[in-house]
Amino acid sequence: MRSILLFYELNQKLTKWQIEVSRNNDTSV
């Protein structure tokens, strides 16, 4: 159960990071 929560939290961070990266790419282009 705990590992699932950790995985969920990590997944949220990854998603947030991808959104920021894509946003930065949009502004640079």
C-alpha angles and dihedrals in degrees: 000000000000092000089055091055091049091049091049092051092048090049091053091052091049092050092049090048092050091051091052092047092049090048091051090049091051093052093046093051 
